[in-house]
Amino acid sequence: MNGTPHPLRRLLLALFTAATLALLLPAGLFAYAILGEAAATWGDFQPPADAWQTSHTILASVTVTDEDGLTDDAAYQYSTDGVHWSDWITQNLLVGGALTTRRTLTITAITLAEDETNYIRYAISDALGTQEISPDQQVRIDTQPPAAPQDLQLTPTGWQTATNPAWTATWTNPTDASGVVAACYKLGRAPAHADDGVCVSGQNIQRIENIQPHSEGGFDVHLWLKDAAGNADITQSAVITDGVQWDKTPPTVFIDAFGPVGAQGWYTDAIHVVINAFDGESGLDKVYYNLDGLGWVEQITDTIDEDGEHVVIGRGVDVAGNSNDSAPRELKLDATPPHTTLYIDGTPNAQGWYETPVTLTLQAQDSTSGVASTQWRLDDGAWQEGNAASIHADGKHRFRYFSVDVARNREAEQEAAIWIDQYPPTTSYAVLSPNGPVNGWYNQPVTITLVAVDEGSGVDQTFYRINNGPWQTGNSFQLTESGDYNIEFYSVDKLGHEEPIASIPGGVHIDTLPPNSPIPWDVNPRHWTNTNEFDLVMALPPNDLSGIAGAYVKIGQPPLSPTDGQWHPGANSVIEGLHAPGEGEFNAYVWLQDNAGNVDHGNYAAWTGPLSLKYDATPPVTQLAIAGDAGENGWYVSPVTITLSPDDALSGPALTMVSIDGSEYISATTLYVDEQEKHVLHYYSRDQAGNQEIARLATLRIDYDAPGKPLDMGVQPYDWTLTNTFTLTWTNPQDLSGVAAAYYRIGSPPQGPRDGVRIPPDGLAADVAAPGEGAWDVYLWLEDRAGNVDETHWAVLRKGLRYDATPPTSTLTILDGVQGQEGWYITPVRVLISPSDDGSGPAGVRYRINDGPWQYAEHEAVILLDATDQFELAYQAVDVAGNREEVKRTRIKVDITSPHVQFRTNDRYQRRNSVPISWEGVDQEAGSGLKSFDVQYRDGRNNAWIWSLQQSGKTSHTFLIPYGHRYFFRVRAYDRAGNVSDWVEMPWGVYVDRLQNGDFAGGEFGVWNYGGPLAADVLRAPGPDGEVINVAQLGSPDYGPNNDLSQPGRVPVGSAAITQTIRIPGPDVFDRPTLTFWYRIRTYDTEFSERYQRLYDTLDVRLKFGGDLSLVFRDGQPYADWLQNEGKELADLGWKLAFAPIPRNMIDETISISIENWNRNDGWFNTWTQVTDVRLWEPYQVFLPQIARGNRASAAQEGSIDDLRTLYDGFLQRAR
């Protein structure tokens, strides 16, 4: 209000207006103008007067309408008691509205007291200056939650063992400003938030009945209050520790046995027995033990140490008084190993040796679990199982054996020694010499070693003789003299067994002397040669014992070892194809080796002097020297003298030949040339050995004149450029030696021949740079290959280089777009890019989005980003000269799409009340990403939604759903940009069956009551899909067919029935609750005899409600099928699905359900039925006949359940 207090300003304005009108208007018109002013209308006060606020600082607003028009001059004042008011205030007051006749006054923040006597009034000036004042607006504030309940009591107290006990809670409420309107309780853990429990509404509520735990156990009871303002504080809870205690289940008892375990259930040492009993709720009180029926003893452990078979039973009693016995446990103990006796078939000699094979027999005994196996092992062989063995091989044998009983007790290993010798020894030999043999000859003394082996009693003596000499005893002897030897030998064992005589095949041959040296005779060729191949001729020494095997040759130096040369095999007097190691004159050395391998390199013969090897293969080399004034690049600028100088290191030069410009060769070593031209010289030399070098080539060049000025000079780029790089072009004039280089100078003419930048003579010079920005002259002149250059021969380009290198700049502006969270925009974004340049002026803008193509816009660019993505915008300004500023980059994140959320596959039907629910969400691939979820549930179809999770990152949660309740769920997702999806609801919800143990878990009936004349049991059997499961068998195949009418029937007459009493869920859970189950009838009888018009064997389902008993299902073998064999063969009707809707009058009532297998009228033709997967639920709300088979007891429609099986094969799989 422009700094002036609102009331005073309005008063002054009103008085001024009234005075002016009084002076200017007649009295009647003035009265009309004042009285005719329309009064303002006030409405839509926020917050409403009847709504409690939970914060001292609130936002308040009101809407005012005045046909005379309203200004923006407004104020407000407040009172905390309705009597005393504050001054008029404008702070935090906003005046809004599109029309001047309607304004909304909003106080963005006002702080009031904790009370219901707060008031606010508003004032605004209309267009005529009148101040309009609103009615007083009441504001109720209660920020404090109720305190904890007082004197909390629960009844009943202590442990309860009833099937469905219930408790009642009472308390006294504390004082609260807005008053207590609801109470909430939770069993077990402390609540996590104010709605984490069961809440019951009621004005000043102080009692809650029918408190039931979801399962057995001891539970703390937490109770807290809510007031009318919605305040609640879980820290203000009253708690009764273990206030609810429920235990209807007896202890679990089983027996543990500890000790060494053998095989087939036998223990092999003392058994330590422990009775394990535990109770998950009230706790264990006592444990009892019974061994072999000798009576109950209060005892937890015992030790059994007597061999034999025993039976143990345990019993547990819990604090609540529930008692349970374990199943009997059979324990077998065998701690004694067996004993084995060995029998040997055979007689040893006086030394204890058997001279024939022996047979062994083993006999084992065990008095408790019995012998399982006997094993034996011979020497180091593998263990074998059996009672007999035989030994055929010579030697001292070790025989070991033991037995194992059924309990796996192993006898200590026994051992027997058995010696057998049936055969004489065997002798082998070894011929040992340091070097040999070579070609069957030894060139060193030889040692003969004889090795005798006897597997039995052992070797006594070994005999040998040399060249038919006398027999000698021993195992080793030596031959040292050269010659030929024949060796024979044999051995005898300690029992006198003698080996046949043997010998060394071929005998032994010895030669220990090397050959003498050969005599040199000739070498071919004897003179110098340029072919590197020589033959040596010699005379060989006679009379070598083993004969000459070959010769070694070494060229150049005498040998240093026996094999320090090239080997040439054979007793040859000519050695061909030798090669000198290089050019020059070399001696040759030859020595011999015999067939025994004897060789002495000191016995060599030498080919020296005229018999040496002479080899020269290198032609001479001619050097060229030119005397004269040298220019550049091999050009001369004066007459020249040429000198040719041949050189040869061996035989020396013979002559030199030369040719100039293609003339005939002449013999010369000096030439004089003075003609200006390019001359070509060819020349070569020959040495005394006839080697001629390849003709050599030399070029002689002479040039005196500098080149003329460049022609057709040009430059690129021709116009202004942003890059300081230019290319000069020109055409070179004719020149004798050719243009070798060019020079250029920028700005002024050259002052000397090389006063410029030297460049190649290619007619094109790249990378020429101006000294700075601007326009510059360029001068160009040439130099030839001879080095001639004249700077006065230049060409010039006036202002040929034009250079501008300053880039433009750009500015980016966001024109519009709404920002969300974490830097994301949640609406399309428009971007403006504007260029500027102080030089040649801006031309436009280049830009690209992400990795897309570059785009160009003249002047400026406006870009629309209207898709979900993280856009990387790259951009730069361009001036007229082509300069581009450095690329700028900015990232703009746009997410205009809400995330998607759905529930994962969840089973709609549950037997257990702890139900995991899971969901999943996904954000658009380029979006901001999934952040969190809200999850709500409601109990039944019509109750209010309850928060479970708020903005949580979890994707699953386990809910405890009461039995017989149906929970519905919905979920929505948030992304990181702040977008929120719509709620997605689970279509059918999840139902926890109130009917208990429909799958006969644990192999027991559990809560089912069972009875009747026929047997009933729970057993494991193949179910509808072939998998072995628990089934309830009503009746028994043990009664036999009983289809022989000449014999009295033995099947008890009556039924086997299982019954359970439950309350059917009401219409808030189901429209049509239905009982379904799988069943399989096996029968020899018919359902109904048309001959006798009498009902026989059936499977029935009956519902008992009050005094009424209703048949809702019946099935059996049709009479026409029974007539095919009249009960002589068993009829297996196969697995079928029963479907029995509950009558409407039983919905939301307690009834008894009975499933019955009947054998009526007689004791013949047995019938029994297997039942499994019993459910009370609503399978997809499909309505079927009440009874699947017609009968005389009901007016339901006829039809077979088999006709419905195809329809429901699929739905049960999905329901599971």
NORJO-V199887 format. One record per backbone hydrogen bond with DSSP energy under -0.5 kcal/mol. NH is the residue of the N-H (numbers start at 1). CO is the residue of the C=O. E is the energy in kcal/mol with one decimal. If there is no record, write none. Layout:
nh={NH,NH}
co={CO,CO}
e={E,E}
This chain:
nh={4,9,10,11,12,13,14,15,16,17,18,19,20,21,22,23,24,25,30,31,32,33,34,35,36,37,41,43,46,51,52,53,58,58,60,61,62,63,64,65,66,69,70,71,74,75,76,77,79,85,86,89,93,94,94,96,96,102,103,104,105,105,106,106,107,108,108,110,112,112,115,118,119,120,121,123,124,125,126,127,129,132,132,134,137,138,139,140,141,142,150,153,155,160,167,168,169,170,171,172,181,182,183,184,185,186,188,189,196,197,198,199,200,202,204,205,208,211,212,217,219,221,222,222,223,224,226,227,228,230,233,236,238,240,241,243,243,244,245,245,246,247,252,254,256,258,262,262,266,267,268,269,271,272,272,273,273,274,275,276,276,277,278,285,286,288,289,290,292,292,294,297,299,302,304,305,307,308,310,312,313,315,316,317,318,319,321,324,326,329,330,331,332,333,334,337,339,341,343,345,346,349,352,354,358,359,360,361,362,363,365,372,373,375,376,377,379,379,381,384,386,389,391,395,397,397,399,399,400,400,401,402,404,405,406,408,411,414,416,418,419,420,421,425,426,428,430,432,432,438,441,442,446,447,448,449,449,450,451,452,453,460,461,463,464,465,467,469,472,474,477,479,483,485,488,489,490,492,493,494,496,499,502,504,505,507,508,510,511,519,521,522,524,529,532,533,534,535,536,537,538,539,549,550,551,552,553,554,556,564,565,566,568,570,572,575,576,578,584,586,588,589,590,591,593,594,595,597,600,603,604,605,607,608,611,612,613,614,615,616,619,620,621,623,625,627,630,631,632,635,636,637,640,641,642,643,644,645,647,654,655,657,658,659,661,663,666,668,668,671,673,677,679,679,681,682,683,684,686,687,688,690,693,696,698,700,701,702,703,707,711,714,716,721,724,725,726,727,728,729,730,731,740,741,742,743,744,745,747,755,756,757,758,759,761,765,766,768,774,776,778,779,780,781,783,784,785,787,790,793,794,795,797,800,800,801,802,803,804,807,809,811,813,815,815,816,820,821,824,825,826,827,829,830,831,832,833,834,835,836,843,844,845,846,847,848,850,850,852,855,857,859,860,861,863,865,865,866,869,869,871,871,873,873,874,874,875,876,878,879,880,882,885,888,890,892,892,893,894,894,895,900,902,904,909,910,915,915,916,917,919,920,922,927,931,932,933,934,935,936,937,938,940,940,941,946,948,949,952,957,959,959,961,961,962,964,965,967,967,968,970,971,972,974,975,976,978,981,984,986,990,991,992,993,993,1000,1003,1004,1008,1009,1011,1014,1017,1019,1021,1023,1026,1029,1031,1032,1033,1033,1034,1034,1035,1035,1039,1040,1045,1047,1050,1051,1052,1054,1056,1057,1058,1059,1060,1062,1062,1064,1064,1069,1070,1074,1075,1076,1076,1077,1078,1079,1080,1081,1082,1083,1084,1087,1089,1090,1093,1094,1096,1097,1098,1099,1100,1100,1101,1102,1103,1104,1105,1105,1108,1110,1112,1112,1113,1115,1122,1123,1124,1125,1126,1127,1128,1131,1132,1133,1133,1136,1138,1138,1140,1142,1146,1147,1148,1148,1149,1151,1151,1152,1153,1154,1155,1156,1156,1157,1158,1158,1159,1162,1165,1166,1168,1169,1170,1171,1172,1174,1175,1177,1177,1180,1182,1183,1194,1203,1204,1205,1205,1206,1208,1209,1210,1212,1213,1214,1215,1216}
co={1,5,6,7,8,9,10,11,12,13,14,15,16,17,18,19,20,21,26,27,28,29,30,31,32,34,65,63,61,48,50,140,56,110,107,46,105,43,103,41,101,66,100,125,72,123,89,121,119,83,78,76,90,92,106,94,104,99,64,96,62,103,94,104,60,92,106,58,56,110,113,139,79,137,77,75,132,73,130,69,126,124,130,122,120,136,118,51,115,53,172,170,168,245,211,155,208,153,206,150,226,226,200,224,198,222,220,187,193,195,185,197,183,181,180,202,169,167,210,246,244,240,186,220,238,184,182,231,179,227,225,233,223,221,239,219,240,219,158,243,217,160,278,276,274,272,260,266,263,332,260,260,304,258,270,271,302,256,300,254,274,275,252,317,317,315,297,313,290,311,291,289,297,273,271,303,305,333,331,329,290,288,324,286,322,283,318,316,314,312,328,310,265,308,267,335,365,363,361,359,344,353,349,419,391,345,389,343,387,341,339,404,404,402,384,400,377,398,378,376,374,360,358,420,395,418,397,416,377,398,414,375,373,409,370,405,403,401,399,397,352,395,354,497,453,451,449,430,447,441,438,509,479,432,477,430,447,475,428,450,426,492,492,490,472,488,486,466,464,462,448,446,510,508,465,502,463,461,497,458,493,491,489,487,503,504,485,483,442,539,537,537,535,614,530,531,578,524,575,522,573,519,593,593,568,591,566,589,587,561,563,553,551,549,570,536,574,534,615,613,607,554,605,552,550,598,547,594,592,600,602,590,588,606,608,609,586,612,584,529,617,691,647,645,643,641,628,635,786,632,701,629,673,627,671,625,669,623,621,686,686,684,666,682,680,660,658,656,666,642,640,675,677,700,698,659,696,657,655,691,652,687,685,683,681,679,634,677,636,788,731,729,727,802,722,723,768,716,765,714,763,711,783,783,759,781,757,779,777,752,754,744,756,742,740,728,764,726,803,801,797,745,795,743,741,788,738,784,782,790,792,780,778,776,797,776,800,774,721,805,836,834,832,813,830,830,824,977,821,893,818,818,865,816,863,813,861,811,859,809,878,878,857,876,855,874,848,872,849,847,845,843,858,833,831,829,863,864,867,894,869,892,871,890,848,872,888,846,844,883,841,879,877,875,873,871,890,823,869,892,825,922,920,918,1215,991,913,959,914,957,955,902,900,924,974,974,952,972,949,970,946,968,938,966,1068,937,935,935,933,917,915,957,913,959,960,992,962,965,990,938,936,984,934,932,979,929,975,973,971,969,967,908,965,910,991,997,1000,1001,1005,1059,1057,1055,1033,1031,1029,1027,1023,1021,1019,1171,1017,1031,1032,1169,1015,1033,1036,1037,1043,1044,1163,1163,1050,1159,1157,1011,1155,1009,1153,1060,1151,1062,1149,1066,1066,1177,1140,1074,1175,1138,1172,1136,1170,1134,1168,1131,1166,1117,1094,1088,1089,1089,1087,1086,1158,1115,1098,1156,1113,1154,1110,1152,1103,1108,1105,1103,1101,1110,1101,1099,1118,1119,1121,1122,1122,1122,1125,1083,1130,1081,1131,1079,1077,1136,1075,1073,1143,1144,1064,1065,1146,1062,1149,1104,1060,1102,1058,1100,1154,1056,1098,1156,1054,1160,1042,1041,1082,1034,1080,1032,1078,998,1076,1074,1175,1178,1179,1181,1191,1200,1201,1201,1202,1202,1204,1205,1206,1208,1209,1210,1211,1212}
e={-1.6,-2.3,-2.7,-2.4,-2.7,-2.5,-2.6,-2.6,-2.5,-2.2,-2.6,-2.6,-2.3,-2.3,-2.2,-1.7,-2.0,-2.7,-2.2,-2.1,-1.9,-2.4,-2.2,-2.8,-2.4,-1.1,-3.0,-2.4,-2.7,-1.3,-0.5,-2.5,-0.6,-2.5,-1.7,-2.4,-1.9,-2.8,-2.8,-2.4,-2.5,-1.7,-3.0,-2.6,-0.8,-2.4,-1.8,-2.2,-2.3,-0.5,-2.4,-3.2,-1.6,-0.5,-3.1,-0.5,-2.4,-0.9,-2.6,-2.9,-2.5,-0.5,-2.7,-0.6,-3.6,-2.9,-0.8,-1.8,-2.3,-0.5,-1.4,-1.0,-3.0,-1.8,-2.5,-2.4,-2.2,-2.1,-2.6,-2.4,-1.9,-3.6,-0.6,-2.9,-3.3,-0.6,-2.5,-0.6,-2.7,-3.2,-2.9,-2.6,-1.8,-1.9,-2.0,-2.6,-2.9,-2.0,-1.6,-2.9,-2.7,-1.4,-2.5,-3.0,-2.5,-2.0,-2.7,-0.6,-1.8,-1.9,-2.9,-0.6,-3.2,-2.8,-2.9,-1.8,-2.3,-2.8,-0.7,-2.7,-3.1,-2.3,-2.6,-0.6,-2.4,-2.4,-2.5,-1.9,-1.9,-2.0,-0.5,-1.8,-2.9,-2.0,-0.5,-0.7,-1.4,-2.0,-0.5,-0.5,-2.3,-2.8,-2.6,-2.8,-2.8,-2.7,-0.5,-3.1,-1.9,-3.0,-2.5,-0.5,-2.8,-3.2,-0.5,-0.7,-3.3,-3.1,-3.0,-2.7,-0.8,-0.7,-2.1,-3.1,-1.8,-2.6,-2.3,-2.1,-0.5,-3.5,-1.7,-2.3,-1.4,-1.8,-2.7,-0.6,-0.5,-2.6,-3.2,-2.5,-2.1,-1.8,-2.6,-2.3,-2.6,-2.8,-1.8,-2.1,-3.1,-2.9,-0.5,-3.0,-0.8,-2.9,-3.0,-0.5,-2.1,-2.8,-2.9,-3.4,-0.8,-3.1,-1.7,-3.1,-1.8,-1.4,-4.0,-3.0,-3.4,-2.3,-2.0,-2.7,-2.2,-2.8,-2.8,-2.5,-0.6,-3.3,-2.4,-2.9,-2.9,-2.2,-2.4,-3.5,-0.9,-3.4,-0.5,-3.1,-2.5,-0.6,-2.1,-2.1,-2.9,-1.9,-3.0,-2.0,-2.8,-2.9,-2.7,-2.5,-0.6,-2.2,-2.2,-0.6,-2.5,-3.2,-2.1,-0.6,-2.8,-3.5,-2.2,-2.3,-3.1,-2.9,-3.3,-2.7,-0.5,-3.4,-3.3,-0.5,-2.6,-3.1,-1.6,-3.3,-2.6,-1.9,-3.4,-1.4,-3.3,-2.1,-2.0,-3.5,-1.4,-2.4,-2.1,-2.8,-2.0,-2.4,-2.2,-2.1,-1.6,-2.7,-3.1,-1.8,-0.6,-1.6,-2.2,-2.3,-3.1,-2.4,-2.8,-1.7,-2.0,-0.9,-0.5,-1.7,-2.2,-1.8,-2.7,-2.5,-2.8,-1.9,-2.9,-1.5,-2.7,-3.0,-2.0,-2.5,-3.0,-1.8,-2.2,-3.6,-3.1,-3.3,-1.5,-2.7,-0.6,-3.0,-3.4,-2.8,-1.6,-2.7,-2.4,-1.7,-2.2,-2.0,-2.5,-1.7,-0.7,-1.7,-0.9,-2.8,-3.3,-0.7,-2.4,-2.0,-3.2,-0.5,-2.6,-2.2,-0.5,-0.6,-2.6,-3.0,-2.3,-2.3,-0.7,-4.2,-1.2,-1.7,-3.3,-2.5,-2.9,-1.9,-3.5,-2.7,-3.2,-2.7,-1.5,-3.9,-1.2,-2.8,-2.8,-2.8,-3.3,-1.7,-2.6,-0.8,-0.8,-2.3,-2.8,-0.8,-0.7,-3.9,-3.4,-2.8,-1.6,-2.0,-1.8,-2.6,-2.7,-1.6,-2.3,-3.6,-2.4,-3.0,-0.8,-1.0,-1.5,-0.5,-2.7,-3.0,-2.0,-0.9,-0.5,-2.5,-2.7,-3.2,-2.5,-2.4,-1.6,-3.2,-2.5,-2.3,-2.8,-3.1,-1.6,-2.1,-2.5,-1.5,-1.8,-3.0,-0.6,-3.3,-0.5,-2.8,-0.5,-2.8,-1.4,-1.7,-2.1,-2.9,-2.8,-2.0,-2.6,-2.6,-2.7,-1.6,-0.8,-1.6,-0.8,-2.9,-2.5,-1.0,-1.0,-2.0,-0.6,-1.9,-2.9,-0.6,-2.9,-2.2,-2.8,-0.7,-2.5,-1.0,-4.4,-2.0,-1.8,-3.1,-2.6,-0.6,-2.4,-1.9,-3.1,-3.0,-2.8,-2.6,-0.7,-2.6,-3.6,-1.8,-3.0,-2.8,-2.4,-2.2,-0.5,-2.9,-2.2,-3.4,-2.7,-1.4,-1.4,-2.3,-3.0,-3.3,-0.5,-0.7,-0.6,-2.5,-0.8,-2.5,-0.7,-3.0,-2.3,-0.6,-2.2,-2.2,-2.3,-2.2,-2.3,-1.7,-2.2,-3.0,-2.0,-3.0,-0.5,-0.6,-3.0,-0.6,-3.1,-3.0,-2.6,-1.5,-0.8,-2.3,-0.9,-2.9,-0.5,-2.8,-2.2,-2.8,-2.7,-2.9,-2.9,-1.3,-2.3,-2.4,-2.7,-2.4,-2.3,-2.0,-0.9,-2.6,-1.9,-3.1,-2.8,-1.8,-2.8,-2.2,-2.9,-0.6,-2.6,-0.9,-0.5,-3.1,-1.8,-0.5,-2.7,-2.5,-2.2,-2.4,-1.9,-2.6,-2.1,-2.1,-1.4,-2.6,-2.8,-2.8,-2.7,-3.1,-2.1,-2.8,-0.6,-1.3,-1.6,-0.9,-1.9,-3.1,-1.8,-1.3,-1.9,-2.4,-2.5,-3.1,-1.9,-2.9,-2.7,-3.2,-3.5,-0.6,-0.7,-3.3,-3.3,-0.6,-1.1,-1.8,-0.8,-1.7,-0.8,-2.5,-0.5,-2.4,-1.8,-2.6,-2.0,-3.2,-2.0,-0.5,-2.1,-0.5,-3.2,-2.1,-2.1,-3.7,-2.9,-0.6,-2.4,-1.4,-2.5,-2.3,-2.1,-0.6,-2.7,-2.3,-1.9,-3.1,-2.8,-0.7,-1.2,-1.2,-2.9,-1.5,-0.6,-2.7,-0.5,-2.7,-2.0,-2.5,-3.0,-2.6,-0.6,-2.2,-2.4,-3.3,-2.5,-0.6,-1.1,-1.5,-2.0,-1.9,-1.1,-1.2,-2.3,-0.6,-1.4,-3.0,-0.6,-2.7,-0.8,-2.7,-3.6,-0.6,-3.1,-3.0,-1.7,-1.3,-0.6,-0.6,-1.6,-2.9,-0.5,-2.1,-2.9,-2.5,-2.5,-3.0,-0.5,-2.3,-3.1,-0.5,-2.9,-2.2,-2.6,-1.9,-2.6,-2.7,-2.2,-2.7,-2.3,-2.2,-3.0,-2.7,-0.5,-1.8,-1.2,-0.5,-0.8,-1.1,-1.2,-0.8,-0.7,-0.6,-1.6,-1.6,-0.5,-1.7,-0.9,-2.0,-2.5,-2.1}
